[in-house]
């Protein structure tokens, strides 16, 4: 067995030593089948592994992940794993499986050629080692690689035990995976937005009144994202950024949102009065001023910045790995950055719920303003408001 290292100063590589990451990639390049069982992965390392599988024309790949079914899986990593798993299954080359029977914390890599195990790596390194990120760039790992026939066979045999249905299931077949919502950073640094701890959010949640309004999010289905008849993306709450630019030189910002509320809702008793400023506390702890404007009181937006509501909603979808922010919407010819019904369905939320609290909050001018609670939720049973 040969020892493999991290290359982190002051414990840098010495002559003749090799890194774990480089060795894994070298072994993949020399193999036609890979079987891996690790405790943890990262979104970036999943994407890197997928790219290596494609680059080196790997004929069979099975990845078993061991800790998330018990501890919960970060949402962006989960969505990425689902997508790659679907692609591997469609190509009939492999799958991603999750340990369900217990917490598996091992880190095993088996490399095969022509059906025969040629090498194996065992040690402390999870899959994240193949793609350095800020959170692991100073994390030192040690592993070993062996080409000994008996040791390679024993390691492969253990991985395959983890692959068995009594231990694991395909990630797509798991309906009760605990998901950890990832932090939406799109509002970080916005002057007119503050963030409060979840303990304070819970306090406002307890002060909600019965005055509440369900605001459906109107977006097209994926197949409809190219229909430009004015009924799909230009009038869609979240996709106004794909409408014609206001300037010939500059596309609309991807986060731009015009949240239009149907008259059947705005006419209900208790709905916020037109142009009356109030504070919003979001279910994930952001605070900003909002108001309702336009003809028929139909526009619901943040005060002073038309991007805030979009940063809040789209930012959550982006943090979940369901969409990638677009720098120039006019260059997004395939409209992959357009929010669709399928994205909302995958996220599990397709309405906003605006609920008045019995609390007041003082603004910078000393005015006491009403506080409303804003949630991003799954649709409840309701009548069609169209």
C-alpha positions in Angstrom: 0.0 0.0 0.0 1.2 3.5 -0.9 0.3 6.5 1.3 -1.5 9.4 -0.3 -1.5 12.9 1.1 -3.0 16.4 1.0 -0.8 19.1 -0.2 -1.3 21.8 2.4 1.5 24.0 3.8 3.4 23.7 6.0 2.9 19.9 5.5 3.5 20.1 1.8 4.3 17.1 -0.5 7.8 15.7 -0.4 9.6 14.1 -3.3 7.9 10.9 -4.5 4.7 11.6 -2.7 1.3 11.9 -4.4 -2.0 13.7 -3.6 -5.3 11.8 -3.0 -7.1 14.0 -5.6 -4.6 13.5 -8.3 -4.4 9.8 -7.7 -8.2 9.3 -7.8 -8.3 11.1 -11.1 -5.4 9.1 -12.5 -7.1 5.8 -11.5 -10.4 6.9 -13.1 -8.5 7.7 -16.3 -7.1 4.1 -16.4 -10.4 2.4 -15.5 -13.6 1.5 -17.2 -15.7 0.9 -14.0 -15.7 2.8 -10.7 -17.5 1.9 -7.5 -17.3 4.4 -4.6 -18.8 4.4 -1.0 -18.2 7.6 1.0 -19.8 9.3 3.9 -20.2 12.8 2.4 -20.1 14.5 -1.0 -20.3 18.1 -2.2 -22.2 19.6 -5.1 -18.9 20.6 -6.8 -17.4 17.1 -6.3 -20.5 15.4 -7.8 -20.2 17.6 -10.8 -16.4 16.9 -11.1 -17.0 13.1 -10.8 -19.7 13.3 -13.5 -17.3 15.2 -15.8 -14.6 12.6 -15.2 -17.0 9.8 -16.0 -17.9 11.5 -19.3 -14.3 12.5 -20.2 -12.9 9.0 -19.7 -15.9 7.1 -21.1 -16.5 5.1 -17.9 -18.8 2.2 -18.7 -20.1 1.7 -15.1 -20.2 4.0 -12.1 -21.9 3.4 -8.8 -21.6 6.0 -6.0 -22.9 5.2 -2.5 -23.4 8.0 0.0 -23.6 7.1 3.7 -24.5 9.8 6.1 -27.3 12.0 4.7 -30.3 9.8 5.2 -29.9 10.2 9.0 -28.3 13.6 9.2 -30.1 15.4 6.4 -28.7 16.4 3.0 -27.9 20.0 1.8 -30.5 20.9 -0.7 -28.2 22.0 -3.5 -26.2 18.8 -3.2 -29.3 16.7 -3.2 -30.7 18.3 -6.4 -27.3 17.9 -8.1 -27.2 14.2 -7.1 -30.7 13.6 -8.3 -29.9 15.2 -11.7 -26.7 13.2 -12.2 -28.4 10.0 -11.0 -31.1 10.5 -13.6 -28.5 11.1 -16.3 -26.5 8.0 -15.4 -29.6 5.9 -15.3 -30.8 7.1 -18.7 -27.4 6.4 -20.1 -27.5 3.0 -18.4 -24.1 3.4 -16.9 -24.8 3.6 -13.2 -26.5 5.3 -10.3 -26.2 7.1 -7.0 -27.4 5.2 -3.9 -28.0 6.4 -0.3 -27.4 4.2 2.8 -30.6 3.9 4.8 -29.9 1.1 7.2 -27.3 3.0 9.3 -24.8 5.8 9.2 -21.9 4.8 7.0 -18.8 6.9 7.4 -16.2 4.9 5.4 -14.3 6.2 2.4 -13.7 3.5 -0.2 -12.8 3.8 -3.9 -12.5 0.8 -6.2 -11.2 1.0 -9.8 -11.8 -1.8 -12.3 -10.6 -2.7 -15.8 -12.2 -5.4 -17.9 -14.2 -6.5 -14.9 -11.1 -7.0 -12.7 -10.3 -4.8 -9.7 -7.0 -3.1 -10.5 -6.6 -0.7 -7.5 -8.4 0.6 -4.5 -8.1 3.7 -2.2 -9.0 3.7 1.5 -8.6 6.4 4.0 -10.1 9.6 5.4 -11.0 11.4 2.2 -14.7 11.9 1.2 -15.6 12.7 -2.4 -15.1 16.4 -1.8 -11.4 15.9 -2.0 -11.5 15.8 -5.8 -12.7 19.4 -6.0 -11.3 21.9 -3.6 -13.6 24.6 -2.2 -13.4 27.2 0.5 -14.7 24.8 3.1 -12.1 22.1 2.5 -9.1 23.9 1.1 -7.3 23.7 4.5 -8.6 20.2 5.4 -5.8 17.7 5.6 -6.6 14.1 4.5 -4.6 10.9 4.4 -5.4 7.8 2.4 -3.7 4.8 0.9 -3.8 3.1 -2.5 -3.3 -0.6 -3.0 -3.0 -2.8 -6.0 -2.8 -6.0 -3.9 -5.3 -8.5 -5.4 -6.7 -9.7 -2.1 -7.0 -6.2 -0.6 -8.6 -4.8 -3.8 -11.2 -7.6 -3.8 -12.0 -7.1 -0.1 -12.5 -3.4 -0.5 -14.8 -3.9 -3.6 -16.7 -6.6 -1.7 -17.4 -4.2 1.2 -18.6 -1.4 -1.3 -20.9 -3.9 -2.9 -22.4 -4.8 0.5 -23.2 -1.1 0.8 -24.9 -1.3 -2.6 -27.3 -4.0 -1.7 -31.0 -3.1 -1.2 -30.8 -4.1 2.5 -28.3 -1.3 3.0 -29.1 1.4 0.4 -31.6 2.6 -2.2 -31.4 4.6 -5.3 -31.6 8.3 -4.4 -34.6 8.8 -6.7 -36.6 6.2 -4.9 -36.2 7.8 -1.5 -39.3 9.9 -0.7 -38.5 10.8 2.9 -35.0 12.2 2.5 -34.4 14.9 5.2 -33.4 18.0 3.3 -31.4 20.9 4.8 -32.5 24.2 3.2 -29.4 26.1 2.0 -28.9 29.8 2.9 -30.0 32.3 0.3 -27.1 34.8 0.0 -28.6 36.9 -2.8 -29.8 39.5 -0.3 -26.5 39.7 1.5 -25.2 43.3 1.4 -28.4 44.9 0.2 -28.7 48.1 2.2 -32.5 48.1 2.6 -32.6 44.5 3.8 -31.8 43.3 7.3 -31.5 39.8 8.6 -32.8 38.5 12.0 -32.2 35.2 13.8 -34.7 32.4 13.5 -35.7 32.8 17.2 -37.0 36.3 16.3 -38.7 35.0 13.2 -40.5 32.4 15.4 -41.7 35.3 17.6 -43.3 37.1 14.7 -44.8 33.8 13.5 -46.5 33.4 16.8 -48.1 36.9 16.4 -49.7 36.2 13.1 -53.4 37.1 12.8 -56.2 35.6 10.8 -55.8 38.2 8.0 -53.9 36.2 5.5 -53.7 36.0 1.7 -52.4 33.2 -0.6 -50.6 34.7 -3.6 -50.1 32.2 -6.4 -46.8 32.4 -8.3 -47.5 32.4 -12.0 -44.8 30.8 -14.2 -44.9 28.8 -17.4 -44.2 25.1 -17.7 -40.8 24.2 -19.1 -42.2 23.4 -22.5 -43.9 26.9 -22.6 -40.8 29.0 -21.9 -40.4 29.9 -25.6 -44.0 31.0 -26.1 -43.9 34.8 -26.5 -47.6 35.7 -26.9 -47.6 37.9 -23.8 -49.4 35.3 -21.7 -46.3 33.3 -20.6 -43.0 34.8 -19.6 -43.6 38.6 -20.0 -46.6 38.5 -17.6 -45.1 35.8 -15.4 -44.4 37.0 -11.9 -40.8 35.9 -11.8 -39.7 36.1 -15.5 -40.2 39.7 -16.4 -36.5 39.9 -16.8 -37.0 38.1 -20.2 -39.2 40.8 -21.5 -37.9 43.4 -23.9 -35.0 45.4 -22.4 -35.7 49.0 -21.3 -32.5 50.0 -23.0 -31.0 48.9 -26.3 -27.7 48.4 -24.5 -28.7 46.7 -21.3 -30.8 43.6 -20.6 -33.1 43.5 -17.6 -31.5 42.2 -14.4 -32.3 38.4 -13.9 -33.6 39.1 -10.4 -36.2 41.7 -11.6 -39.7 40.6 -10.6 -43.1 42.2 -11.0 -45.3 40.3 -8.6 -48.9 40.8 -9.9 -51.8 39.8 -7.6 -55.2 39.0 -9.0 -58.1 41.4 -8.4 -60.0 38.6 -6.6 -57.4 38.8 -3.9 -56.7 42.5 -3.8 -60.4 43.2 -3.2 -60.6 41.0 -0.1 -61.0 42.7 3.3 -57.8 43.5 5.0 -55.5 43.4 1.9 -52.8 46.1 2.2 -53.9 49.5 1.1 -52.3 51.0 -2.0 -49.0 52.8 -1.4 -49.2 52.1 2.3 -45.7 51.0 3.4 -45.3 48.1 5.8 -42.5 45.8 7.0 -42.2 42.2 5.8 -40.6 39.5 7.9 -39.8 36.5 5.7 -39.9 32.9 6.9 -36.1 32.7 6.5 -35.3 35.8 8.5 -35.1 38.8 6.1 -36.7 42.1 6.9 -37.5 44.8 4.3 -40.2 47.4 3.5 -42.9 46.5 1.1 -46.1 48.0 -0.4 -48.8 47.5 -3.0 -49.0 49.7 -6.0 -50.3 50.2 -9.6 -53.8 50.1 -11.0 -56.2 48.0 -8.9 -53.5 47.7 -6.2 -52.2 44.7 -8.2 -48.4 45.0 -7.8 -46.8 43.7 -4.6 -43.1 44.7 -4.3 -40.3 45.8 -2.0 -40.0 49.6 -1.5 -37.2 51.3 -3.4 -35.7 48.2 -5.1 -37.6 46.1 -7.6 -34.9 43.3 -7.3 -35.4 42.5 -3.6 -38.5 40.2 -4.0 -36.8 38.5 -6.9 -33.6 38.0 -4.9 -35.6 36.5 -2.1 -37.6 34.0 -4.3 -35.1 33.3 -7.1 -32.2 33.3 -4.7 -33.8 30.4 -2.7 -34.3 28.4 -5.9 -30.7 29.1 -6.9 -29.4 28.0 -3.5 -31.4 24.8 -3.9 -29.5 24.1 -7.1 -32.7 24.3 -9.3 -31.6 27.3 -11.4 -28.4 29.2 -12.1 -28.6 33.1 -12.1 -28.2 34.5 -15.6 -25.8 37.4 -16.3 -27.6 38.5 -19.5 -31.1 37.3 -20.1 -31.1 38.3 -23.7 -28.2 35.9 -24.3 -30.0 33.0 -22.6 -31.5 31.8 -25.8 -32.6 28.4 -24.3 -34.1 30.3 -21.4 -32.6 27.9 -18.9 -32.7 30.7 -16.3 -36.4 31.1 -16.6 -38.4 29.9 -13.5 -40.8 27.2 -14.5 -43.6 25.2 -12.8 -41.3 22.2 -12.7 -38.7 24.1 -10.6 -41.4 25.2 -8.1 -42.7 21.7 -7.9 -39.2 20.3 -7.2 -38.7 23.0 -4.6 -42.1 22.2 -3.0 -43.3 25.8 -2.9 -45.5 27.6 -5.5 -47.3 30.3 -3.5 -46.4 33.2 -1.3 -48.5 33.6 1.9 -48.8 37.1 3.2 -50.1 37.3 6.8 -50.6 40.3 9.0 -49.2 40.2 12.5 -50.4 42.2 15.5 -46.9 43.8 15.8 -45.5 47.2 14.8 -42.0 48.1 13.8 -40.4 51.6 13.8 -38.6 52.7 10.6 -35.7 55.0 10.2 -38.0 58.0 10.2 -39.6 57.0 13.5 -42.9 55.8 12.0 -44.6 52.8 13.5 -45.4 50.5 10.5 -47.5 47.3 10.4 -45.5 44.0 10.2 -46.6 41.3 7.8 -45.2 37.7 7.7 -44.2 36.5 4.3 -43.8 32.7 3.6 -42.8 30.8 0.5 -45.0 27.7 0.7 -46.7 24.9 -1.1 -50.1 25.6 -2.5 -53.1 24.9 -0.3 -56.4 23.8 -1.5 -58.1 26.9 -2.9 -60.4 28.1 -5.7 -59.0 29.1 -9.0 -58.5 32.9 -8.8 -58.1 33.4 -12.5 
